Amino acid sequence: MDLLSEFAETFTIYSLCEYAVTLEFDDEIAAKTLDRIVRFNTQLNEHPFDGFRTTVPAYTTLSVFFDPIQVMQSSQLRGINCFQRVSDYLKELRYMPGKTAAYPSNAVTIPICYGGEFGPDLDEVAHRNGLTPAEVVQQHSTALYHVYLIGFTPGFPYLGGLPQQLATPRKPTPRPLVPHGSVGIAGKQTGIYPQDTPGGWQIIGRTPLPLFDATNRPPARLKAGDQVVFQPISPEQFYTNS
């Protein structure tokens, strides 16, 4: 095996639809899988093929969207159909020099006011896990999280890295309205609601930091691969920063 083959990224490619393919990197949701996805996504966005539109990272996959007409008209790509042309390009991209360079990511501190009117489910999360509310806050605010994907609503980050002792099921009946900025727990994940929406996550706090603004470029504050830490603040600090 030559050096390039040894360090080439591995994934399985399948057709998602007539204008997209999905690359599956692993069947395990883990930080190492996220690292592989984000690195290859960076590589692709730095070296797009003719007709490339956008990518959507997820827990173990990367979906690649394209313009079928531009793909078929491209002299850069080879193959009898879009799937073959795009797939062959992506396979070749694995061997491009520089693919192991560090990918751009952010370390973001999210201020959060825990409990009370800001976190109506803090006591329930504590009770379910045999902890005090203060212990939940301590564990939640000292963990390092990774953004695995953005979904559900624009800018909603799914964060991995929740301490195992804080894992809590979703609420059996979703709330009709969860205020924007609410920070919740669902299973082994934590997440932040960028907009006022219905939701069934256990709400333990709220941040005054806006996570999505359609007038910004990019509109979402966080992206897959970013690291997040939560910083407890008081209600007074929350309203000062709102």
Secondary structure as UniProt FT lines:
FT   HELIX           3..7
FT   STRAND          12..17
FT   TURN            18..19
FT   STRAND          20..24
FT   HELIX           31..46
FT   TURN            50..51
FT   STRAND          52..57
FT   STRAND          61..66
FT   HELIX           68..73
FT   HELIX           82..93
FT   TURN            94..95
FT   TURN            97..100
FT   STRAND          107..114
FT   TURN            116..118
FT   TURN            120..121
FT   HELIX           122..128
FT   TURN            129..130
FT   HELIX           133..142
FT   STRAND          145..150
FT   TURN            154..155
FT   STRAND          157..160
FT   HELIX           164..166
FT   STRAND          175..178
FT   TURN            180..181
FT   STRAND          182..187
FT   STRAND          189..192
FT   STRAND          197..199
FT   STRAND          202..206
FT   TURN            214..215
FT   TURN            224..225
FT   STRAND          227..232
FT   HELIX           235..241
//
